[in-house]
Amino acid sequence: MIASLLVDHFGVLGFPQQPVTLTKLLGAALLFAGVLLVAR
């Protein structure tokens, strides 16, 4: 997830640049929390 945010932010591999927003960070945090709950 972090790699995806970085690729979007810096436009790596020819992808268009899209800045990291608070909404994207919140989504990544919620996804990570969900993985922790399922792995429990």
Secondary structure, DSSP 8 states (H G I E B T S, - for coil): -HHHHHHHHHTGGG-------HHHHHHHHHHHHHHHHHH-
